[in-house]
Amino acid sequence: MASGRDEANKLAAEYFRQLGEAGETEIYLPSVPGRADAPKAHSTVKTSDVAATPEAPDVTATPEAPDVTAAPEAPDVTATPEAPDVPTVEIVKVKLAFSREATTGDMFAGSTGLETCTTLEQVEARSVGCQNCELAGGRTNVVFGAGNPNARLMFIGEAPGRDEDIQGIPFVGRSGQLLNKILEAAGIERDDVYIANIIKCRPPNNRTPLTNEIEACLPYLGRQVALIAPRVICTLGLPATQTLLGIRGSMGSLRGKMYVEGNVKVIPTYHPAAALRDPKYKRPIWDDIQLIKREYVKA
């Protein structure tokens, strides 16, 4: 705490400063008897010799508060982001194999009895005992199909291979493992789709199915498609593509297009086995899968 003398000195200094500001350059100070430190009689003190006390800040002034009422401008959440450019695709109107054969009656004749089947389980039970072609004699299992019976997306391949024949499930071998990776990368769950082949039994040495073998087995696939009622079908490989579309041509000329009958869209692509043999097919398969996903999401 400051002493009384210190306080007096501060007051005196402030007094001298004020006099100086008023134009008084000298102050008359009388002598004070008994004070050793008192100025001599009739001495003067220049106001400029008195140390000026620094001006204290004004602590009573309240700093100007920021304008908290002004809120930052909110983003326009109602604006729809600009959609990325979607490449156009050629659309071809077709009559799918099931429709063609249903019209002629060649493959949906009353002798098959498949038109009376109202569930996939009933169709599969019929296929297990099928002896309509010589492939029945060499099979281990009928590979009927697997997946969501209400799938909006269906994959149709060529024929079962060795692993599929052993397990009775389509696409479980190397090609199936690659298909799983492709679907996962595209954000499509395998359990949400249905997978089958144009024929249900493995051809010897995995050869391409013969025309009579396809004709014998196609009614089972046709009934599967009718009961599942997918909106998008992806054909994997040339035999499956040519069979469903009834159009001849190379895989390169058939892919990259969308074939439509009614509410069903067929999008062909290379079989995963082609990508296992030659990596150059990976890019077109991926491009086709992007188109398939776009249509699948819309379905």
C-alpha angles and dihedrals in degrees: 000000000000116000123239090255093055090050091050091050090052091051092048092049091051090049092052091048092054092049090051091052088050091057100259107138099176133037126202113229120188119217118261114217116233095019114116092191094046118116119255120266115285091005122151132216123207112230089220089063091063112093110243117235111235113249111255119230118258101254092175093068112098112222115243108267119228117253100263092172092071105088120199113259109269119231117255100256091178092067113102112227114245110265117238118250110274114205114240118243129205113250118211123192111223144168106235121225093253092055093046094051093042088056095050094038092222096123102024097051117150091252092074093055090203093125088068092057111103099179136046089239090061092050091048091050089055093048094052091066096039117137098168095124138022093259087081090073095060103039128109094195138001105245099212103167141273141220142059110352088209096045120153089202124052129184119206120192135178111262142322119278130209096284092045092049090053096046099032091228125112122242101008097128128076093298090050092050090052090047089053090054092048092051092047092050089050092050094247119136114224090215089060095058134059122234128197142143134237088247128035102211131064116254115225111278090357092285121167112279116258122239094250090050091052092047091051094051103036095086089065091052091044091055091047091054091046092053097041092043097198119192094210127038122189113199113206113211137352101287093053092043096049092044096053097038099036088221124128122217143095122298089246091058095044100047124076091051134091118229115204136195115169108308094342121098120194118200115183126206139165119285112258087241088068090059090049089055097042126015091210088082094060094081097052091044090053092048090051091048090055090055090046092052092048091054093040092056090049094047 
